[in-house]
């Protein structure tokens, strides 16, 4: 629908919709972003990937794993998003576009750059159980949840 109305369409990042058996250089590509109506794609096809050494795909082609010092996939995804938009706007200034950007860093294996981890050093030293109590207390004070809200029991098999 977007393309029919003059939009260019891009996907950057996690595309967790292709069956595992179809994530090969030979496809089939019908459940890849380009096969699902998008015009450009850069990212990874599985549900999770190494954020420092991903296995990226560019359109329907596997490309080498980035090896530059200090590389992190999130920064790369933003750079590629900007590149796609700049390329599109060079020939179609002001033309509409739709960019679907799906970061992988919020998904396992949770590889955050050290400078982000350092910002939170010590903040959660009290542990998960105490942190969820603190959050619930704050939500009650703000009126976000009823005052009689009780935290559910820990899931079976989940250790403190």
N, C-alpha and C positions, 0 to 999 in steps of 0.2 A: 504494500500500500504506500509506503514512504517513497520508494523509487518512482512509482507511478505519479507521485505528486511533486517530483522535482528534487527530492532529497538524495544525497549520497549517503551510503550507509557503511559503517565501520564497526568491527569488533576488535577490542584489544584486551588481552588478558586470558582469564580462565574460561574455557569453553568445555564444560563438563557434560556435553550432550551427545557426543559421538560414542557409539559403542566401542568397547576396547578392541574388538577384532577388526575394526575399520580404521584404526589409528596407525596406518602404515603408509609408506611412500606411494603405494598403489591404490589407496583408498579402500572401498568406494567412498567418494567424496559427497554423496548426497546428504549426509547428516553432519557435515562440516559447516562452518559459517558461510563459506561461499556457496555451498549447495543449499543453504537455508535462506538465501536471498540477500546476504550481505555482499558488498563489493570488495572490501578489503579486510584482511585478518592478520593479526600478529599476536601470538600468545602461546598457551600450552593447552593440550587437549584433555588431559586427565583431571581428576579432582584435586590433586595436590602435586607440587613440584618443589624441587630445591630452589630456594630464592636466590642463592648465590651461584648456582650452576644448573640452570633449567635446561630443558630440552625444547627449545622454541620452534615454532612453525611460523612461516611467513606466507600468507595466502595458503596454498595447498602444498608448500614445500618445507621440508625439514631443513633448518639452517644450523650451523655449528653453535655449540654452547659458548656463550660469551666468556671471555677469560681476562678481561681488563681488570686491573687492581681496583678494589673498592666497589666492584659491581654488585648491585642488588636489583632484582627483577622489578620491584615497584617503580624505581626511578626510570628503568628502561621502558616500562609500559607507558609512563607519562610522556617520555620523550617520543615514543612511537605515535602516541595519540596526537601530539602536537604536529609531528611530521605529516600524518595523514590529513589533518585539518589544513595545514599550510599548503600541501600539494593541491588539495581540492580548491582552496580559496585563490590560488595563483591563477587558475584558469576560469574560475567561477566565482569571482568576488561577490560576496553577499548571498550566494546560493545556500540554501538550507542543507544541513547535514544532521545525521543522527549517529552519535558515537556511543557505543555500549562498552564501558570500561569496567572490567571485573578484576580487581586486584586478587592476587593469590596469597598475599602475606597474612590475611586473616583466616586462612585455612591451614590445616596441618601441612607441613611440619612446623609452622610458626617460627620462621626465621626472621627476626627483627634485627635491623642494624644496631650496632653497639651504642651509638649515640642516643637512640630511642630507649633502649634498655636502661641506660644510665640515668635517664630522667625519672625513672620509677624505682630506682634502687632504694630498698628499705621501706617503700610505701606499703607493701603487702606482707611484711615479715610476720604479722600476727596470724597468718594462715587463712585458708579459704573459709573455714567455718566462721571465724570471727569476722572476716570481711563481709560475708553475706548477712550477718547479724547487723553490722554497722549500716549496710546499704538499706536493709529493711527498716531500721530505726529512722533513717533519714527520709525514706519514702513515706512513712507514717506521719512524721512531723510536717512534711510538705502536703499532706492530704492526698497523695497519689494512690495510696491503698488504704483500706479500712483499718482503723486502730486495732481491731482484734485479729488482724492477719497473722498467721503462724507459718513459719518456714516448714516446708515438707521435710520428712526424714531423708537422710542420706540414701542414695540408691544402693541397693544390695551389691556387695562386692567392691564398692568404692571406699578405699581406705582414707583415713584422715590425713 
